[in-house]
Amino acid sequence: MGVTKSACGDPAVGQAMLRGGATALADSRLANLAKLRAAGVRAPLWLLRASI
């Protein structure tokens, strides 16, 4: 799983992670996940949240 949070959900970074072997992408922000999906990323997307 590639985490795109540090790249602000940049689709190019997400695609590079997928080409490098990641099978899914994760981020802690819904807006970043929406950006990935809007850019055509079809891999599974996960929303990261810490439990308190």
N, C-alpha and C positions, 0 to 999 in steps of 0.2 A: 504494500500500500504506500503510495506517495502522498506526502502532506504538502499542500500548496500554500499554507498560511504565510510562510515567510516570503512568498512571491506574490502575495495579494491575489491569489487565484489566477495568475497569468496563464491563459490557455496554452501558450507556447511552452511554458515550463511543464504544465500538466501533460501535454503531448509527449514531451521529451521523457518524462518519467515513465509513461506508458510504453514508449519505444524501448526504454531501458529495462523493462521487465515488470514494472508495477502492474497489478491487475485491477486496481481501484485507486481512487483519489479521495483525499479527506481534507477538510478545512474546518475551522471553527466559526466561520461566518457564512450565513446563508447567501449573502450577496455574492460572495466569491464562488460558491457552488453554482449559483444561477449564471454567473459569467461563464463558467466552464461549460455548462449545458448549452447556453446560447451560442457558444463558439463551436458547437458540434461534438463535444466530447461525449461519447456514448458509454464509457466505462461506468461501473457502479461508483456513486458518490456517497461519502459518509460525512455526517455532521459530527464534529468532535466537541464533546462537552465534558468538563470535569465534574465528578460527583462531589457533593459537599457533605 
